[in-house]
Amino acid sequence: MEFLNAYQKHIADALTNANQAKSPQGLYAPIDYLLALGGKRLRPALVLMACEAFGKDPKKALPAAKAVEIFHNFTLMHDDIMDKAVVRRGAQTVHEKWDVNTAILSGDAMLVQAYECLNAYDASLFQSLTKLLSKTALEVCEGQQYDVDFESRRDVSIEEYLEMIRLKTAVLVGCALQMGAQIAGASDKDARQLYAFGEQLGIAFQLQDDYLDTFGDAASFGKRIGGDIVENKKTILVHLTTKNGTAAQREKLAAFLAETPKEELQKIAAVTQLYQEAGADTATLEQVQQYTQKAFEALEKVSLSPEMKQRFIAFGNGLMQRTR
């Protein structure tokens, strides 16, 4: 998808060393460091894509795209602290390279910068964009808190899990698309419907991520396979094994979730086999397909040309066929 590569280049160019001339560098250098690590830049690309889909120059949406990407990376910087993560995108996390206090403060500055990007728009558009970003930011925090709460609960339902990933992951995808549509002057109905497309696609994206963490290829996935199993994360695979597995399989899974293994590879192999025996692997892929289809159904209701709709369909299909 060449159009996607072009969007991603615009965003990378706008973010590279954006804080180099600012002082104190103890605050700003960690921001440039994290943003330089790259990533897929999918969310900001969707802002540009949505703007162009409604007939406007995508560069008009670049400030909002920067806001979305800076906000997303702010959440990653703070998430890494909470998770005690040592690696992000193959490099040291900010709190490891500097320290926790630096990561907290630089992350706070990123949140402010995200809102500053929206100053590029006139008062009316600024108000609607900041309102949407604020709603989304609070929902992301709610999703993160649910995720933390679920670590100590054994009675989390599939419905609760899906709501958590909707808040933590999917709403920002919807926000990106709605922002691009609003900047292009789309109707409220079309902007909301494009948000719905992004939200459903975001859920499918996270479910695919759960699947790839166990059944992906380590070389292309970019991180160790089985990390969720070692950390006893209650992913969709756990929920579907609990729902569809036999009593014996549920009992085995509960035992694995309660242990801290000495031999991590053995645990990963055993739990992976358990998922397969319970059919959780195929059931997860079915869920991915179902949410992708819901996304396409929402897209069908948006007043866009067939050519532009096909772009979004190609993007969605490409996202679900990824290996990383």
Steps between C-alpha positions, in 0.01 A plus 500: 500500500708790369256761630560371854877526459462860386289587806751335733788696343317832550452414867857380554639817340280717723605323820873445444707706744206735555627585848871523422521876545295510819628529855545331740608201295458282807126539440489501120773256392304196631200608293702516177664169596169317536347654187813411300451132581230505237225243520229445243361858517162354405283728713639829365496357148127441543449868586657598166321221316159606628562864412600413144207258468262795537678701233743719691880523491623254764766749610215704649460219751871470585477694830222268620694196381797619707269548798376142474850354464647705784208408725537131411871506582429684826283205605776258402759690705284479811383143428863389488552639849192320631601174331866534602583439133864518399459493121282704265527445124827319545665776705520600865186650647528862610490423872782248452717728285443799729293438816140473616467867597620610158255266326209629708581865436583458130181303458302779663661747259397280206137514608519881502672501160225284354244765586732779382502346152128571471562877536556495122122492443240776526297538818200290398704208365746527789212463745357191334841333462607566859165377627545176308862458611406563865220243486737250340783569744276435799369179344857378440575562869185308595610211281844500658347491849275207404808322368675554834191390694465182293850385600373415848158366399415145396139569402555733202245426227559512125265797485705688759821417317363622168384823663846548649674469163237723340593772747874441517565450128202540269365843593823673392468339156146632476613841624769521230251434223236735638756779534602466137138502389417808708800691367383424146152633578315167491150485642460403866331178390788398273762598758329290769454208264868510405577501874293181533702343218822582683373382836399156370824472305693594813342214694586259219858636500545428872350152473742431215780626724395253771514221243839603361657518845454122524475378142701761310849474359760648735713641218215699345301572818792696643487363853514174687216262423310389810559809710132520593511139620805561720339812647169315559305759300133418456487548123217392272670160473460449875136605489414277206678202656303557819175534307541216249739259671419193702499503880843336497637761257360785711661349809837470327481858378413631847804317639728651236366851568578461869864408458827681441698252294868421534503369143316762294531316169335192646207705624463677166496167315251342741256791501524539123408134461211548743368793295509284187331204667218728618469658155580846636740573213240456226228663715721809540549530125123469457455789744754705305303438183169583667621839625664576167166428331322730749749770406427456130126514568548834673716623211227411251276765662755780445441731204824435317587407143551129428867575434551655843304225672724246331801673653357451848407140420853432377639659815275285720581178319871579508482564872338165569743307279808646667759288676625771735 
